Amino acid sequence: MRHLISPLDFTTEELDRLFDLAADIEHAPSKYAHICEGKILATCFYEPSTRTRLSFESAMIRLGGKVIGFSDANSSSAAKGESVSDTIRVISCYADICAIRHPKEGAATVASSKSLIPVVNAGDGGHQHPTQTLTDLLTIRSLKGRLGGFTIGLCGDLKFGRTVHSLIHALVRYENVNFIFISPEELRIPDYITEMLKEKGIPYREVIRLEDVLPELDLLYMTRVQKERFFNEEDYVRLKDFYILTTEKMELAKDDMLILHPLPRVNEIDVEVDEDPRAAYFRQAQYGVYVRMALIITLLGLAK
């Protein structure tokens, strides 16, 4: 039995097979419409979510399976003080696979250590979000034709952004990836990530102005400033509109640059940019369904 807690839990070779399966699902979904009949996915979401939870549920339903779960900690026994360990032991009696999101870092690891079924980390605090990372990698591979050989700019909340942290850890395993970190001083990338990049000899730069580096980028990964991660309302208000990508700024970018965003968007990408063919964030959401379908099939041992 395998779990997915970190994007590094799969080797790059295993990721290639997973992405090949996701691509086949995209082009021939009817082949997989009944592969999970009789299987149940439990979605245990202690934090609000739209895309991740519904993407998991859509994936399982499209595979012919069923879904149970909760979308708020207050509607679960956590409101009564039940531990994650006890919850997952009970869920193991009801379902065949579980996707869990929790505000505390490490909660998914704890769940996997007590679970009798595969556990997928659907986000734990500001730490990891591996299925979003799989979505990002599949999007890049599908639209760019490769993983590696590009310059990627990560812009916005790089301090608390778990999607950013997960993606960086995944991309360092591919060749010739250059990182440019674009953020205000208060939301800079954590030191443990820059130390990791230094140890591996991977080039990176830290800048404040998006316009200064936009012409260099092959990929721009925008993120929102996350209100829920701030302890101080004044700091959030001061930083929430620090970056806004507009059609005027896009004139500085390469013709084939892709804009990615894990969503939800607030103000950081002007809605007029949606019409730009380089805007890939809604296609990215669709790839999230395909990759989660492939992941469910793989973790349930049905890939063969």
N, C-alpha and C positions, 0 to 999 in steps of 0.2 A: 504494500500500500504506500502511495506517495501523496505528499501534500505540496501546495505551492504557497510558501510563506514569503519568499524573496525571489526576485527575478533571476537570481543566480542559482536557484534550485535546479534549473535545467541547463545543461550544457548548450553550447552554440549549435552543436549537431542535433540535439533534441529539439531545439527551437526551430531549426530548419525543417525538421519533419512536422512539427506542429504547424508552422506557417504553410507548408505544402498542403497539409490537411485542410487548413482554413481556406486556402485558395480553391481547393477542390469543392469545398462546401459552398463557396461563393458562386461557382460556376455550375454546380450540379446539386442544388439543395435537396432535390427529391430523393437522391440516393440515401440521405441520412434522416429522412422524415420519421422513421420508426425505430431508429437504432437504440433509443433509450426508453422504449415502451416498458412499463413496469418499474421504472426507476423514479426516485423522488429526490429533488434538490431542496435543501433547507436554506433559506436566506435569513440569516440572523444579523440584523442591522441595528446596532446600538446608536448609530448616528444617522441623521437624515441623508438621503441619497435619491436621486432620480435616475440618472444614466446608468450607474453601476448596478443598482438593484434590478431595474427593469431590463437591463441588458442581459443579466444572468437569467432572469425569469423568461425572457423572450428566447434565449438560447435553448433552455431546457424544453420549453414548449415546442419549439421548432424541431427538436429531436424526438418528439413523441413522449416525453416524460411529463411529470407533474411537479408542482412547486408548493411548498408550505413555508411558513416563517413569520417573522414580524419585522416591522419597519421602524420601530421606535423602542428604545429601552423601557419607556414607561408602559408599553403594552406587553412587556415580557415579565418574567419572574425576577429580573434584575431589579425591578422597582421594589421588590420585597427583600432584596439583599442577596439573591442567589448568585453564586460565583460563576465565572465563565467556565471553570472546570466542571462544575455540576451540570450546567446547562448543556454543554457539548456531550456529556455522558448520556443525558436523556435524549438529545437530538439524534445520537447514534442509534437509538432504538427505533426511531421513526423514519429516518431518511438514509439515502445511499451516499450522499455527498453534501457538503455544507460550505456555503460562502459566508464569511463573517466580516463585518466592519465594526470597529470599536475605537473610541476616542483615546484609549491608552495604548502606548507603544508596547509591543510584545504580547498583546492579548491573543493574537492569532497563533503565536508560538505556543503559548500555554494551552490553547484549545487543541492544537495538533498533538501535543504530548499526552492528552487524555482521551483523544477521540478514537473510535473504532471505525471511522469512515474517513475518506479523504477530506481535508480541510483546505479551503482556498482563502487566502488573505485578501479581502476586498477593501483594505485600507486600515492601518492602525496608527491613529494620531498623526503626527507629522513625520512618521518614519518611512513606511513603504506602501506602495500601491502596485503590486506586481502585475495584475491583470490590465491595468491602464498602461503599464510599460509594454506588455505584450501587444496591446492595441497600437501603441505608438510605433513599435518596431515593425509590425505588419503593415501599417500605413506607409511608413518610409520605404520598406522593401517593395511594396506593391506600386507606389507612385514614382519612386526614384529608381527602382530596379536594382537596388543594392543596399547593403548595410555596411557603411564605411566609405572612406574616400570623400568626405564632405566637411564643411564648417557649419556648426550649429550654434545659433544664439539662443540662450535661455533667458527669458525676460520677465521681470516682475518680482513676485514673492519667492525668492530662492532660499530664504531662511526656513520657512515653515512648509514649503511646497513638497509634499511627499512624492508627487508625480515626478517632479524634477530630480529628486534624490534617487529614486528608483531608475529613472531613465539614464542618468549619468553612470550608475553602477553597471547597467546593462551594456551601454555603448562602449565602455572602455575595453571590452573584449573584442572589439572589431578594429580593423586596421585603419590608420590615417583618419582619425576623427579629431577635429580641432574644436575646442569649446570656447565660446565667448559668453561670459556671465554678465548680464545687464540688469542692474538693480540699484536702488538707493543704498546708501551706507547701512541703514538700519535693517535692510532685508538681504544682506549679502549671503552668499553661499556659506554653509558651515565650514569651519576649519578642518573637520575630519575628512571632508570630501576633497578640499584642495590639497591636503597632505597626502591623500591617496593618489591623486593625480601626479604630484611631484615624485612620489616613490616609483610610480610606473613610467615616469618620463613622458607624460602626455601633456601636450601644450594647452595652455588656457590663458585667457585674459579676463580681467574684471574691469568693466567700464560702467559709467552712469548714464550717458546719453545713447539712446537707441539709434539716433540718426547718424552717429559717428561710425557705426559698424554695419549698418543695414546693407550697404553695397557689397559687403564681403560674404554675406550669408547665403548658404544653400538651403538652410532650414531655419525658420524662426518659430520657437516654441514659446508662445505667450501664456502667462498665468495670471489669475486674478489675485489681488491682495485679499487674503482670507480673514474676514471679520472675526470668525469664530476662534482664530488662533491668537487674537490680541487680548491682552489684559487691560489695555488702556484705550478707551474710546477715542480720545484726542489723537493718539498716534495713528489709529486706523483712518480717521477722517483726513488727517494730513497726508497720508500716503496712498489712499485708495485710488486716486486719479493721477498718480505719478507718471504712468505710461498710458497713452491712448494711441493706438495704431489707426491712422487715417489713410484715405486714398492719396492724399498729398505726400505723405511719408512713403507710401508704397511706390511712388515714382522713383525713389532712390534704389529700390531693390532690383535684383536680377529678374529677368523675364521668367525663369524657371524656378525661382525660390518658392518653397512651400510654407504656408502658415499653418501651424498646428496649435491646438488648444485642447486641454483635457475637459473643458467645460465644467461647470456653468460659467458663462461669460457675464460680466457686469458692465463695466464701461471701457475695458482695456482694448477692445476692438470695435471701432465704429461700424454700425450695421451696413454702411455703404460698402465696406470692404468685402462683405459677403458675396457680392457680385463679381469680384475679382476671381479669375480662374485659378489663381494661386492659393486661394482660401480653401483649405482641405479639412477644416475641423468638423464639418458635418459628415463628410465621407469617413473621417476618422471614427465617428460614433458608430457608423454602420460596420466598419471593420471590427469594432469592439464586440459585436454580436457573433461574427464569424469566428473570431479567435477564442471566445468563451465557449462556443459550441465545440471547437476542436479540443479545448482544454478539458471540458467535461467528458468527452469521448475518451480522451487519453487517460485521465485519472481513474475512470471507471474500467479501464482495461479493454475497451471496445474498439480500439483503433484498428486492430487487425481485420 
